[in-house]
Amino acid sequence: MNQSLLGLLLYIFLVAPPVAKFMELNMVIHMHMQMTGLVIAGYLMARFFQIRFPGFFEKWNHNGVPGIMLFVITALYWMLPRSMDEALTVQAVELFKFISLPFFAGIGLRDGWKKLAPIVKNSIIIGFAILFLALGWLYIWSPEQLCNNYLVIEQIALGWGFLTTAIAMVIYLAYRFFIDPSAYE
């Protein structure tokens, strides 16, 4: 089974109403599994679009920066508590979630990431690690309920999820700094 078909099957699974509603019941699953899964589905489907429209990607994203910018902007938008809340209450926003995360963020990430220099890649990972630390702090220690559709305990669990992801990113960066992967190829 090729990657594009696998991505399409994952996308169909994630947008199926029973699965989508189930994943949206819990804030951590909504943010860290459903939204991440949609980006992964787009990442896998990107190969189909790269083969089908090579001139478009070469012209539009020849150095990788526009694709990564599209990924970053889309990801930042969906990390806002208000956008996650509106995805649960406004159908147009939920539809935008199912379109933007795979087709803007996922495809932009796949097409842009390989074209970037290693220092830019590390800078993006450092930026997201700092952002996740800040979001973890915000969701855990905020005195206010940030999302109207979720309980405060779910908000705290999401914050710990962000902190855990940030720690994993720092460990990955340390690994890349101290270990030369080409020595093991």
PyRosetta script that sets phi, psi and omega in degrees:
from pyrosetta import init, pose_from_sequence

init()
pose = pose_from_sequence("MNQSLLGLLLYIFLVAPPVAKFMELNMVIHMHMQMTGLVIAGYLMARFFQIRFPGFFEKWNHNGVPGIMLFVITALYWMLPRSMDEALTVQAVELFKFISLPFFAGIGLRDGWKKLAPIVKNSIIIGFAILFLALGWLYIWSPEQLCNNYLVIEQIALGWGFLTTAIAMVIYLAYRFFIDPSAYE")
pose.set_psi(1, 128.4)
pose.set_omega(1, -178.2)
pose.set_phi(2, -82.2)
pose.set_psi(2, 166.1)
pose.set_omega(2, -174.2)
pose.set_phi(3, -61.6)
pose.set_psi(3, -40.5)
pose.set_omega(3, -176.5)
pose.set_phi(4, -63.1)
pose.set_psi(4, -42.8)
pose.set_omega(4, 178.5)
pose.set_phi(5, -66.2)
pose.set_psi(5, -40.3)
pose.set_omega(5, 177.3)
pose.set_phi(6, -61.4)
pose.set_psi(6, -42.6)
pose.set_omega(6, 177.7)
pose.set_phi(7, -63.6)
pose.set_psi(7, -40.5)
pose.set_omega(7, 178.5)
pose.set_phi(8, -64.2)
pose.set_psi(8, -42.7)
pose.set_omega(8, 178.7)
pose.set_phi(9, -64.2)
pose.set_psi(9, -40.9)
pose.set_omega(9, 177.0)
pose.set_phi(10, -62.9)
pose.set_psi(10, -41.6)
pose.set_omega(10, 178.8)
pose.set_phi(11, -62.6)
pose.set_psi(11, -46.6)
pose.set_omega(11, 179.1)
pose.set_phi(12, -60.9)
pose.set_psi(12, -41.3)
pose.set_omega(12, 178.3)
pose.set_phi(13, -61.4)
pose.set_psi(13, -45.5)
pose.set_omega(13, -175.2)
pose.set_phi(14, -71.7)
pose.set_psi(14, -29.2)
pose.set_omega(14, -179.7)
pose.set_phi(15, -91.0)
pose.set_psi(15, -7.1)
pose.set_omega(15, 176.7)
pose.set_phi(16, -58.5)
pose.set_psi(16, 128.6)
pose.set_omega(16, -173.4)
pose.set_phi(17, -51.7)
pose.set_psi(17, -44.5)
pose.set_omega(17, -179.9)
pose.set_phi(18, -64.0)
pose.set_psi(18, -39.0)
pose.set_omega(18, -179.9)
pose.set_phi(19, -69.2)
pose.set_psi(19, -44.7)
pose.set_omega(19, -179.5)
pose.set_phi(20, -61.1)
pose.set_psi(20, -45.9)
pose.set_omega(20, -179.2)
pose.set_phi(21, -64.5)
pose.set_psi(21, -39.9)
pose.set_omega(21, 178.9)
pose.set_phi(22, -63.1)
pose.set_psi(22, -44.3)
pose.set_omega(22, -177.6)
pose.set_phi(23, -70.1)
pose.set_psi(23, -26.1)
pose.set_omega(23, 180.0)
pose.set_phi(24, -82.2)
pose.set_psi(24, -6.1)
pose.set_omega(24, 179.1)
pose.set_phi(25, -69.1)
pose.set_psi(25, -31.2)
pose.set_omega(25, -177.4)
pose.set_phi(26, -115.7)
pose.set_psi(26, 132.2)
pose.set_omega(26, -175.0)
pose.set_phi(27, -62.6)
pose.set_psi(27, -41.0)
pose.set_omega(27, -179.3)
pose.set_phi(28, -66.6)
pose.set_psi(28, -44.6)
pose.set_omega(28, 179.9)
pose.set_phi(29, -65.8)
pose.set_psi(29, -38.6)
pose.set_omega(29, 179.2)
pose.set_phi(30, -60.8)
pose.set_psi(30, -49.4)
pose.set_omega(30, -174.8)
pose.set_phi(31, -78.9)
pose.set_psi(31, -49.9)
pose.set_omega(31, -170.1)
pose.set_phi(32, -91.0)
pose.set_psi(32, -15.2)
pose.set_omega(32, 179.4)
pose.set_phi(33, -113.3)
pose.set_psi(33, -53.4)
pose.set_omega(33, -177.0)
pose.set_phi(34, -66.3)
pose.set_psi(34, -51.1)
pose.set_omega(34, -177.4)
pose.set_phi(35, -65.8)
pose.set_psi(35, -41.2)
pose.set_omega(35, 176.8)
pose.set_phi(36, -65.0)
pose.set_psi(36, -39.3)
pose.set_omega(36, 177.8)
pose.set_phi(37, -62.4)
pose.set_psi(37, -37.7)
pose.set_omega(37, 177.9)
pose.set_phi(38, -65.8)
pose.set_psi(38, -39.3)
pose.set_omega(38, 177.0)
pose.set_phi(39, -65.1)
pose.set_psi(39, -42.5)
pose.set_omega(39, 179.1)
pose.set_phi(40, -63.6)
pose.set_psi(40, -40.3)
pose.set_omega(40, 177.7)
pose.set_phi(41, -60.4)
pose.set_psi(41, -44.0)
pose.set_omega(41, 177.6)
pose.set_phi(42, -65.6)
pose.set_psi(42, -38.6)
pose.set_omega(42, 177.8)
pose.set_phi(43, -59.7)
pose.set_psi(43, -43.4)
pose.set_omega(43, -179.8)
pose.set_phi(44, -71.0)
pose.set_psi(44, -38.0)
pose.set_omega(44, -179.7)
pose.set_phi(45, -73.0)
pose.set_psi(45, -17.8)
pose.set_omega(45, -175.2)
pose.set_phi(46, -58.3)
pose.set_psi(46, -33.5)
pose.set_omega(46, -178.5)
pose.set_phi(47, -58.5)
pose.set_psi(47, -39.6)
pose.set_omega(47, 177.9)
pose.set_phi(48, -59.3)
pose.set_psi(48, -46.4)
pose.set_omega(48, -177.7)
pose.set_phi(49, -70.9)
pose.set_psi(49, -33.5)
pose.set_omega(49, 177.8)
pose.set_phi(50, -65.6)
pose.set_psi(50, -38.5)
pose.set_omega(50, 179.0)
pose.set_phi(51, -74.0)
pose.set_psi(51, -39.7)
pose.set_omega(51, -176.4)
pose.set_phi(52, -72.4)
pose.set_psi(52, -37.3)
pose.set_omega(52, -176.0)
pose.set_phi(53, -128.3)
pose.set_psi(53, 62.8)
pose.set_omega(53, -175.7)
pose.set_phi(54, -65.7)
pose.set_psi(54, -35.4)
pose.set_omega(54, -179.6)
pose.set_phi(55, -65.7)
pose.set_psi(55, -37.7)
pose.set_omega(55, 179.3)
pose.set_phi(56, -61.5)
pose.set_psi(56, -48.6)
pose.set_omega(56, -177.9)
pose.set_phi(57, -69.1)
pose.set_psi(57, -34.8)
pose.set_omega(57, 179.1)
pose.set_phi(58, -67.8)
pose.set_psi(58, -38.5)
pose.set_omega(58, -179.3)
pose.set_phi(59, -76.5)
pose.set_psi(59, -43.3)
pose.set_omega(59, -173.5)
pose.set_phi(60, -80.5)
pose.set_psi(60, -33.2)
pose.set_omega(60, -171.0)
pose.set_phi(61, -135.8)
pose.set_psi(61, 46.7)
pose.set_omega(61, -173.2)
pose.set_phi(62, -67.3)
pose.set_psi(62, -30.3)
pose.set_omega(62, 179.4)
pose.set_phi(63, -105.9)
pose.set_psi(63, -0.4)
pose.set_omega(63, 176.4)
pose.set_phi(64, 89.0)
pose.set_psi(64, -16.6)
pose.set_omega(64, -175.9)
pose.set_phi(65, -66.3)
pose.set_psi(65, -45.7)
pose.set_omega(65, 179.5)
pose.set_phi(66, -61.3)
pose.set_psi(66, -38.8)
pose.set_omega(66, 179.5)
pose.set_phi(67, -64.6)
pose.set_psi(67, -42.5)
pose.set_omega(67, 179.4)
pose.set_phi(68, -68.9)
pose.set_psi(68, -37.8)
pose.set_omega(68, 177.6)
pose.set_phi(69, -62.1)
pose.set_psi(69, -41.7)
pose.set_omega(69, 177.1)
pose.set_phi(70, -61.6)
pose.set_psi(70, -41.8)
pose.set_omega(70, 177.1)
pose.set_phi(71, -62.1)
pose.set_psi(71, -48.2)
pose.set_omega(71, -176.1)
pose.set_phi(72, -64.5)
pose.set_psi(72, -45.6)
pose.set_omega(72, -179.0)
pose.set_phi(73, -62.9)
pose.set_psi(73, -44.1)
pose.set_omega(73, 179.6)
pose.set_phi(74, -63.7)
pose.set_psi(74, -44.0)
pose.set_omega(74, 179.9)
pose.set_phi(75, -64.1)
pose.set_psi(75, -43.0)
pose.set_omega(75, -180.0)
pose.set_phi(76, -62.7)
pose.set_psi(76, -40.6)
pose.set_omega(76, 179.4)
pose.set_phi(77, -59.4)
pose.set_psi(77, -44.0)
pose.set_omega(77, -175.6)
pose.set_phi(78, -78.5)
pose.set_psi(78, -5.9)
pose.set_omega(78, 174.5)
pose.set_phi(79, -88.1)
pose.set_psi(79, -8.9)
pose.set_omega(79, 177.6)
pose.set_phi(80, -72.2)
pose.set_psi(80, 132.7)
pose.set_omega(80, 179.7)
pose.set_phi(81, -57.4)
pose.set_psi(81, -36.8)
pose.set_omega(81, -178.4)
pose.set_phi(82, -65.0)
pose.set_psi(82, -39.8)
pose.set_omega(82, -179.7)
pose.set_phi(83, -66.8)
pose.set_psi(83, -37.1)
pose.set_omega(83, 177.5)
pose.set_phi(84, -67.2)
pose.set_psi(84, -38.9)
pose.set_omega(84, 176.7)
pose.set_phi(85, -62.7)
pose.set_psi(85, -46.6)
pose.set_omega(85, -178.1)
pose.set_phi(86, -67.2)
pose.set_psi(86, -28.4)
pose.set_omega(86, 176.8)
pose.set_phi(87, -63.3)
pose.set_psi(87, -23.8)
pose.set_omega(87, 179.8)
pose.set_phi(88, -89.3)
pose.set_psi(88, -23.0)
pose.set_omega(88, -173.4)
pose.set_phi(89, -112.4)
pose.set_psi(89, -22.5)
pose.set_omega(89, -178.8)
pose.set_phi(90, -116.8)
pose.set_psi(90, 119.6)
pose.set_omega(90, -175.1)
pose.set_phi(91, -64.0)
pose.set_psi(91, -34.4)
pose.set_omega(91, 179.6)
pose.set_phi(92, -64.4)
pose.set_psi(92, -35.8)
pose.set_omega(92, 178.9)
pose.set_phi(93, -71.7)
pose.set_psi(93, -37.9)
pose.set_omega(93, 177.0)
pose.set_phi(94, -64.7)
pose.set_psi(94, -40.7)
pose.set_omega(94, 176.4)
pose.set_phi(95, -61.7)
pose.set_psi(95, -40.9)
pose.set_omega(95, 177.2)
pose.set_phi(96, -61.9)
pose.set_psi(96, -37.0)
pose.set_omega(96, 177.4)
pose.set_phi(97, -61.5)
pose.set_psi(97, -44.3)
pose.set_omega(97, -177.5)
pose.set_phi(98, -72.7)
pose.set_psi(98, -15.7)
pose.set_omega(98, 176.1)
pose.set_phi(99, -97.0)
pose.set_psi(99, -46.2)
pose.set_omega(99, -172.0)
pose.set_phi(100, -69.7)
pose.set_psi(100, -42.7)
pose.set_omega(100, -175.0)
pose.set_phi(101, -65.8)
pose.set_psi(101, -46.9)
pose.set_omega(101, 178.3)
pose.set_phi(102, -77.4)
pose.set_psi(102, -41.5)
pose.set_omega(102, -170.0)
pose.set_phi(103, -90.4)
pose.set_psi(103, -24.4)
pose.set_omega(103, 174.5)
pose.set_phi(104, -95.5)
pose.set_psi(104, -56.8)
pose.set_omega(104, -174.4)
pose.set_phi(105, -73.5)
pose.set_psi(105, -49.4)
pose.set_omega(105, -175.0)
pose.set_phi(106, -66.1)
pose.set_psi(106, -49.3)
pose.set_omega(106, -179.4)
pose.set_phi(107, -68.8)
pose.set_psi(107, -41.3)
pose.set_omega(107, 177.6)
pose.set_phi(108, -61.0)
pose.set_psi(108, -40.4)
pose.set_omega(108, 179.4)
pose.set_phi(109, -63.8)
pose.set_psi(109, -48.0)
pose.set_omega(109, -177.0)
pose.set_phi(110, -65.6)
pose.set_psi(110, -43.6)
pose.set_omega(110, -177.1)
pose.set_phi(111, -73.3)
pose.set_psi(111, -28.7)
pose.set_omega(111, -176.3)
pose.set_phi(112, -90.8)
pose.set_psi(112, -32.6)
pose.set_omega(112, -169.5)
pose.set_phi(113, -61.8)
pose.set_psi(113, -44.9)
pose.set_omega(113, -177.0)
pose.set_phi(114, -68.3)
pose.set_psi(114, -22.2)
pose.set_omega(114, -176.9)
pose.set_phi(115, -86.4)
pose.set_psi(115, -9.8)
pose.set_omega(115, -176.8)
pose.set_phi(116, -85.9)
pose.set_psi(116, 151.8)
pose.set_omega(116, 175.2)
pose.set_phi(117, -72.0)
pose.set_psi(117, 152.8)
pose.set_omega(117, -179.3)
pose.set_phi(118, -56.6)
pose.set_psi(118, -36.3)
pose.set_omega(118, -179.3)
pose.set_phi(119, -66.3)
pose.set_psi(119, -34.4)
pose.set_omega(119, 178.1)
pose.set_phi(120, -70.1)
pose.set_psi(120, -41.2)
pose.set_omega(120, 178.0)
pose.set_phi(121, -59.7)
pose.set_psi(121, -46.7)
pose.set_omega(121, 179.5)
pose.set_phi(122, -64.0)
pose.set_psi(122, -35.9)
pose.set_omega(122, 178.0)
pose.set_phi(123, -64.1)
pose.set_psi(123, -40.0)
pose.set_omega(123, 178.8)
pose.set_phi(124, -65.1)
pose.set_psi(124, -43.0)
pose.set_omega(124, 179.0)
pose.set_phi(125, -64.2)
pose.set_psi(125, -41.3)
pose.set_omega(125, 177.2)
pose.set_phi(126, -62.0)
pose.set_psi(126, -43.3)
pose.set_omega(126, 178.7)
pose.set_phi(127, -60.4)
pose.set_psi(127, -44.3)
pose.set_omega(127, 178.7)
pose.set_phi(128, -68.5)
pose.set_psi(128, -35.1)
pose.set_omega(128, 177.8)
pose.set_phi(129, -63.0)
pose.set_psi(129, -43.7)
pose.set_omega(129, 177.7)
pose.set_phi(130, -64.1)
pose.set_psi(130, -43.3)
pose.set_omega(130, 178.8)
pose.set_phi(131, -61.2)
pose.set_psi(131, -43.1)
pose.set_omega(131, -179.0)
pose.set_phi(132, -67.6)
pose.set_psi(132, -35.4)
pose.set_omega(132, 174.9)
pose.set_phi(133, -62.8)
pose.set_psi(133, -43.8)
pose.set_omega(133, 179.7)
pose.set_phi(134, -65.4)
pose.set_psi(134, -42.9)
pose.set_omega(134, 179.3)
pose.set_phi(135, -66.5)
pose.set_psi(135, -38.1)
pose.set_omega(135, 176.6)
pose.set_phi(136, -60.4)
pose.set_psi(136, -46.1)
pose.set_omega(136, 177.7)
pose.set_phi(137, -60.0)
pose.set_psi(137, -46.1)
pose.set_omega(137, -178.5)
pose.set_phi(138, -60.8)
pose.set_psi(138, -49.1)
pose.set_omega(138, -176.2)
pose.set_phi(139, -69.9)
pose.set_psi(139, -31.4)
pose.set_omega(139, -177.7)
pose.set_phi(140, -80.3)
pose.set_psi(140, -47.2)
pose.set_omega(140, -170.4)
pose.set_phi(141, -104.2)
pose.set_psi(141, 9.3)
pose.set_omega(141, 177.4)
pose.set_phi(142, -68.8)
pose.set_psi(142, 131.4)
pose.set_omega(142, 178.7)
pose.set_phi(143, -75.4)
pose.set_psi(143, -10.9)
pose.set_omega(143, -177.6)
pose.set_phi(144, -107.6)
pose.set_psi(144, 155.0)
pose.set_omega(144, 171.3)
pose.set_phi(145, -78.2)
pose.set_psi(145, 117.2)
pose.set_omega(145, -173.4)
pose.set_phi(146, -82.7)
pose.set_psi(146, -31.7)
pose.set_omega(146, 179.5)
pose.set_phi(147, -117.2)
pose.set_psi(147, 128.6)
pose.set_omega(147, -177.7)
pose.set_phi(148, -70.1)
pose.set_psi(148, -24.1)
pose.set_omega(148, -174.6)
pose.set_phi(149, -91.9)
pose.set_psi(149, -2.0)
pose.set_omega(149, -178.5)
pose.set_phi(150, -128.4)
pose.set_psi(150, 154.1)
pose.set_omega(150, 178.3)
pose.set_phi(151, -75.8)
pose.set_psi(151, 160.8)
pose.set_omega(151, 179.7)
pose.set_phi(152, -63.2)
pose.set_psi(152, -35.3)
pose.set_omega(152, 179.8)
pose.set_phi(153, -64.4)
pose.set_psi(153, -34.4)
pose.set_omega(153, 176.5)
pose.set_phi(154, -70.0)
pose.set_psi(154, -35.6)
pose.set_omega(154, 177.0)
pose.set_phi(155, -61.7)
pose.set_psi(155, -42.7)
pose.set_omega(155, 178.9)
pose.set_phi(156, -66.0)
pose.set_psi(156, -41.4)
pose.set_omega(156, 178.1)
pose.set_phi(157, -62.1)
pose.set_psi(157, -39.9)
pose.set_omega(157, 177.4)
pose.set_phi(158, -63.0)
pose.set_psi(158, -40.8)
pose.set_omega(158, 177.7)
pose.set_phi(159, -59.5)
pose.set_psi(159, -43.1)
pose.set_omega(159, 177.0)
pose.set_phi(160, -65.4)
pose.set_psi(160, -33.4)
pose.set_omega(160, 175.0)
pose.set_phi(161, -62.8)
pose.set_psi(161, -41.5)
pose.set_omega(161, 177.1)
pose.set_phi(162, -64.0)
pose.set_psi(162, -44.2)
pose.set_omega(162, 179.7)
pose.set_phi(163, -62.9)
pose.set_psi(163, -40.9)
pose.set_omega(163, 178.8)
pose.set_phi(164, -63.4)
pose.set_psi(164, -42.5)
pose.set_omega(164, 178.4)
pose.set_phi(165, -64.0)
pose.set_psi(165, -40.6)
pose.set_omega(165, 178.4)
pose.set_phi(166, -63.1)
pose.set_psi(166, -41.9)
pose.set_omega(166, 178.6)
pose.set_phi(167, -63.5)
pose.set_psi(167, -40.8)
pose.set_omega(167, 177.7)
pose.set_phi(168, -62.2)
pose.set_psi(168, -38.7)
pose.set_omega(168, 178.2)
pose.set_phi(169, -65.0)
pose.set_psi(169, -40.4)
pose.set_omega(169, 179.1)
pose.set_phi(170, -65.4)
pose.set_psi(170, -40.7)
pose.set_omega(170, 177.6)
pose.set_phi(171, -63.0)
pose.set_psi(171, -41.5)
pose.set_omega(171, 177.7)
pose.set_phi(172, -61.6)
pose.set_psi(172, -44.3)
pose.set_omega(172, 179.7)
pose.set_phi(173, -64.1)
pose.set_psi(173, -39.8)
pose.set_omega(173, 177.2)
pose.set_phi(174, -63.9)
pose.set_psi(174, -41.0)
pose.set_omega(174, 176.4)
pose.set_phi(175, -59.5)
pose.set_psi(175, -46.9)
pose.set_omega(175, -179.6)
pose.set_phi(176, -64.4)
pose.set_psi(176, -30.1)
pose.set_omega(176, -178.8)
pose.set_phi(177, -76.1)
pose.set_psi(177, -40.9)
pose.set_omega(177, -174.3)
pose.set_phi(178, -93.1)
pose.set_psi(178, -23.6)
pose.set_omega(178, -176.4)
pose.set_phi(179, -113.2)
pose.set_psi(179, 134.6)
pose.set_omega(179, 175.4)
pose.set_phi(180, -96.6)
pose.set_psi(180, 106.4)
pose.set_omega(180, -177.2)
pose.set_phi(181, -62.5)
pose.set_psi(181, -27.0)
pose.set_omega(181, -178.4)
pose.set_phi(182, -67.8)
pose.set_psi(182, -20.9)
pose.set_omega(182, 177.5)
pose.set_phi(183, -69.2)
pose.set_psi(183, -16.4)
pose.set_omega(183, -178.2)
pose.set_phi(184, -107.6)
pose.set_psi(184, 7.0)
pose.set_omega(184, -179.7)
pose.set_phi(185, -91.9)
pose.dump_pdb("model.pdb")
